[in-house]
Amino acid sequence: STDGLSWTSVTTAAAWTPRFEHGLIKQIVRGQKTLFLTAGISCSAGCIRYNTNLAGCQFIASTKPSCCVQYQDCAEYTAVNDVYKSTDNGASWQLATASAAWSPRASFGFAADHNG
């Protein structure tokens, strides 16, 4: 999107597992733009759901590849620390590293310096 209102799909199947609470940052070096997608909560194995209305958060279901409701109370998710990159505006992605130097995480921030 150039305006944040109108969006165009550039790929039907990204290389990474479905996820949420991940980060995306754009880097431009000598005119070459690279997008980096990193970390977050992976949905590849599903999640384990619990009923928060039952005493002790009792187990009710184990789901497969789709994500459970985001931010659902008392659910178990798997954080990841992989990094993918794209040099063609997200049309294709390559795994940059399966395990970055930091621990798996979600809901984090990036900082960028326009001076490189």
N, C-alpha and C positions, 0 to 999 in steps of 0.2 A: 504494500500500500504506500502511496505517496502522500495521502492525506489522513490516514488512520480511520477513514470511514468506509472506503471501498477496497475490497481485498480480492486477490486473484490467487487461486491454487496453482502452485508451480510443480507439485509432485503429488502422486497418489499414494506413495508408500515411502516414508522416510526410513532411514537405516536404523534408527534407535527404537527401543521399546516404548510403548505408550507410557506417558508420565505426566506428572503435574508438579508444581512448585520447583521447576527447573529455572535455569538462567540462560539468557541469550545476550550476546554482546557482539558488536560489529567493530572490526579493526580495519583501518585503512593504512597501508604502508606503500609508499611510492605509487599511489593511485590504484593499488590492488586491494579490493574489498574482500574480507573474509568474515564469515559469520561463525561464531562458536556457540554451540549448545552444550550445556554441561549440568551434571548432577540432577537432583530432584528425587521424586518418589516414583519408582518403577512400578508399572502395573503388569509386567509380564507374567508374574506368578499369581496375579490376583491379590486379594487381601483376605484376612480373616475378620469376619464381622461378629460383633457381640451386641447383645441387646442391653442397652444402658438402663432400661427400665427394670431389669431383673437384678436381684441382689448379687453383688460381686461381678457384674458384667459378664453374664453367662454366654458361652459360645452358642451361636445359632447357625452359622453357615460359613463355608469356605467357597469363595467364588474363583472363577478362572479368568482368562485374560482381560476382561474389562475391569476398569477401576471401580472400586466401591465409591460411594458418595464421598466427595472430597470433604475433608475436615470432619468426617463423622466421628463423634465421640467414641472412644474406646475401640478403635480399630488398629490393627497392626499392618504397617506398610514397610517396604524395603527401600531405604535410601541408597543412591548410587553415586559414584564419583567418576563416571566416564566423561569423555569429551569428544564431540563430533564437530567437524568443520565443513563449511561449504564455501566455495569460491565462485559459485554461479547463482547467487541470490536464492539459495535454498532448493534449487532444482535437483541437485544430487549432494549427498553427504558422505564423508569418509570418517571412519573411526580414527581420531587422533591419538587417544590412549584409552584403554579399558579401565585403567585405575590411576587417576591423577595423584599427585603428591599429597593432597589433602584427604581427610577422611570423608566417607559418604555424607551428604548433607542435602537439605532442602530449605526453602524459604530463606535464602541468603542474598547478599547483594554483590554487585560488581561495581568497580570504579574504573573510569577511563580518563586518560590524560590526552588532550588533543595534540600535545607535542610529541606523543609517541612514548 
